[in-house]
Amino acid sequence: MYDRIAVIYDDSPESTRALSAALPIARMFNATLEVIVMMARTPAYTAYAQAVIPEAGELLAEDRIASYGGLQERAMKSARDAGVEPEFHLFESDEHHDVITRLKDSKTALLILGLHHKGPVISRLWRSVYSFAEDAPCSVLGVH
């Protein structure tokens, strides 16, 4: 039924819960699990830091890569501990359209998202999660 499952993953507790929910589902269906890592954009103030310290941009980029590498390693360990061998894909946080295209092209059957425990007004701030749910070309499972 679900031969290909994707989970949106970043450094939030919500996406950690989504990954935890995706692992037994992927194992149960013997499905391919695709972990879509969403990287936050480099903050705008980076340009100011580079004006003062020219090598700041390079240092921040290295730190960013190390941070997301560590995030990916933790996800890999969790997956392997659960008996699942995941695939990883990195996207910038504003590449919503590219992620949806990836889901279509890979014929993903189920997308698993972490839902935020916030009121309806605050939830609008997290609209990217809901945009994925609305635009996904597959079934969607929201995890609290």
C-alpha positions as CSV (number, residue, x, y, z in Angstrom):
1,M,0.0,0.0,0.0
2,Y,2.7,2.5,1.0
3,D,5.8,1.5,-0.9
4,R,7.4,4.9,-0.7
5,I,7.1,7.1,2.4
6,A,8.6,10.6,2.9
7,V,9.0,12.5,6.1
8,I,9.8,16.3,6.4
9,Y,12.6,16.6,8.9
10,D,14.4,19.6,10.5
11,D,15.7,20.4,13.9
12,S,12.3,20.8,15.5
13,P,10.7,18.5,18.1
14,E,7.7,18.1,15.8
15,S,9.8,16.7,13.0
16,T,11.5,14.4,15.4
17,R,8.1,13.0,16.3
18,A,7.2,12.7,12.7
19,L,10.4,10.7,12.0
20,S,9.7,8.5,15.0
21,A,6.2,7.7,13.6
22,A,7.5,7.2,10.1
23,L,10.1,4.5,11.1
24,P,7.7,1.7,12.2
25,I,5.3,2.5,9.3
26,A,8.1,2.2,6.8
27,R,9.2,-1.0,8.4
28,M,5.7,-2.5,8.5
29,F,5.1,-1.8,4.8
30,N,8.7,-2.6,3.9
31,A,8.7,0.8,2.2
32,T,11.4,3.1,1.1
33,L,11.8,5.9,3.5
34,E,12.8,9.3,2.2
35,V,13.9,11.8,4.8
36,I,13.6,15.3,3.4
37,V,15.8,17.5,5.4
38,M,14.7,21.2,5.4
39,M,17.6,23.6,6.0
40,A,16.9,27.0,7.4
41,R,18.2,29.9,5.3
42,T,21.3,31.7,6.4
43,P,20.2,34.7,8.4
44,A,20.4,38.2,6.7
45,Y,22.7,39.5,9.4
46,T,25.4,37.2,8.0
47,A,26.2,40.0,5.5
48,Y,26.9,42.3,8.4
49,A,29.2,39.8,10.1
50,Q,31.1,39.4,6.8
51,A,31.6,43.2,6.7
52,V,33.4,43.0,10.0
53,I,35.0,39.6,9.7
54,P,35.6,38.7,6.1
55,E,35.9,34.9,6.8
56,A,32.6,34.9,8.8
57,G,30.6,33.8,5.8
58,E,32.8,30.8,5.3
59,L,32.8,29.9,9.0
60,L,29.0,30.2,9.2
61,A,28.6,28.0,6.1
62,E,30.9,25.3,7.6
63,D,28.9,25.5,10.8
64,R,25.6,25.2,8.9
65,I,26.9,22.1,7.0
66,A,28.1,20.5,10.2
67,S,24.8,21.2,12.0
68,Y,22.7,19.6,9.3
69,G,25.2,16.8,8.9
70,G,24.7,16.0,12.6
71,L,21.0,16.2,12.2
72,Q,21.2,13.7,9.3
73,E,23.4,11.4,11.3
74,R,20.9,11.3,14.2
75,A,18.1,10.5,11.8
76,M,20.2,7.8,10.2
77,K,21.0,6.2,13.6
78,S,17.3,6.3,14.5
79,A,16.4,4.7,11.2
80,R,19.0,2.0,11.4
81,D,18.1,1.2,15.0
82,A,14.5,0.7,13.7
83,G,15.7,-1.6,10.9
84,V,15.1,1.0,8.1
85,E,17.6,2.2,5.6
86,P,16.6,5.8,4.6
87,E,17.3,8.0,1.7
88,F,18.2,11.6,2.4
89,H,17.5,14.8,0.4
90,L,18.4,18.3,1.4
91,F,16.3,21.3,0.6
92,E,16.4,25.0,1.6
93,S,13.4,25.9,3.8
94,D,11.8,28.0,1.0
95,E,12.0,25.3,-1.6
96,H,8.4,24.2,-1.1
97,H,7.7,23.7,-4.8
98,D,10.9,21.7,-5.3
99,V,9.9,19.3,-2.4
100,I,6.4,18.8,-3.9
101,T,8.0,18.1,-7.3
102,R,10.3,15.6,-5.6
103,L,7.3,13.9,-4.0
104,K,5.5,13.7,-7.4
105,D,8.6,12.5,-9.3
106,S,9.4,9.8,-6.8
107,K,5.7,8.7,-6.6
108,T,5.6,9.0,-2.9
109,A,2.6,7.3,-1.4
110,L,2.6,8.8,2.1
111,L,4.0,12.1,3.5
112,I,4.5,12.3,7.3
113,L,4.6,15.7,8.9
114,G,5.1,16.9,12.4
115,L,2.3,19.2,13.6
116,H,3.0,22.0,16.0
117,H,1.2,22.2,19.4
118,K,0.1,25.8,19.0
119,G,-3.2,27.6,18.9
120,P,-4.8,28.4,15.5
121,V,-3.3,32.0,15.4
122,I,0.2,30.8,16.1
123,S,-0.2,27.8,13.8
124,R,-0.5,30.2,10.8
125,L,3.1,31.1,11.5
126,W,4.0,27.5,10.7
127,R,2.1,27.6,7.4
128,S,4.9,25.7,5.6
129,V,3.8,22.5,7.3
130,Y,0.2,23.1,6.2
131,S,1.3,24.1,2.7
132,F,3.0,20.7,2.3
133,A,-0.2,19.0,3.6
134,E,-2.3,20.9,1.1
135,D,-0.1,20.5,-1.9
136,A,1.2,17.0,-1.4
137,P,0.4,14.6,-4.3
138,C,-0.1,11.8,-1.8
139,S,-1.7,10.8,1.4
140,V,-0.6,12.9,4.4
141,L,-0.2,11.8,8.0
142,G,0.1,14.6,10.6
143,V,1.8,13.6,13.9
144,H,1.3,15.5,17.2
